[in-house]
Amino acid sequence: MNAQEPANYVVSPPLDGGGAVVFVPGLGGRTKFVDRWNEPGRGPVIRRAVWSEPMNVPAVDERGAALASLIDRADASDVVLVGHSMGALVCLEAAGRLDRRVRGVVVMCQYPPHRTPVSPLAELPDRALAAELDAPPHIADTAALPEYARLWRSEYRLLNRYLESYPRPMVNAPIVAVGAKDDASSWSSENLDEWHSYTTERLSVHMVAGGHQMVEELPSETLREWLSTLSC
């Protein structure tokens, strides 16, 4: 990457100026499972948005602005943004900037900002933080852990700062809010109902089995059913 270029999202496959479904991951940025959603011959293609410099951690609203700018430059329209965890908040920020270019937003495992408590995880020591995040052994059990822990703490501190900021974006498109029954960040459908405060259109709420990483096991058919409701 050219040193003059700022960190940004890289969308794969690249945006081509038409409609697009873009998935934005949360902490850790895992997106490999998106391949499973893209069954041969079945549209629309679900694209991954990956931050170009993983160890450079900008604020949530800055990431949302970067994603919106990328979509705007590609002249994409009829866009659906799908975000998991912190990625859902990035989608909220991007959608608020893109206005009518966005057809809908799917937020998974994330309460709306005013219902999300400030996280205490930023203050945990390295190993305790890795345990809380269920970090894989190739990170938790190696010399790389301190650097990853630094990144995780930075993410949580920026998240906490975002949760305490105002005003909130408003989305001029429907929102689908998805909670997981064993996830502390989304188990309450009552809290998820309050996503209605962030859209001028309709809100639908769905609950699924599993914990915070349920997105990695989510069947393609289920996701596509939610996407189809955004066309109604």
ABEGO torsion letter per residue (X at the ends): XBAABBBBBBBOBBBAGBBBBBBBBBBGGBAAAAAAABBBGBOBBBBBBBBABAABBBBAAAAAAAAAAAAAAAGBBGBBBBBBEAAAAAAAAAAAAAEAABAEBBBBGBBBAAABBBBAAAABBAAAAAAAAGBBAAAAABAAAAAAAAAAAAAAAAAAAAAABOBBBBBBBBBBBBBBAABAAAABAAAAAAAAAABABBBBBBBBBEBAAAAAABBAAAAAAAAAAAAX
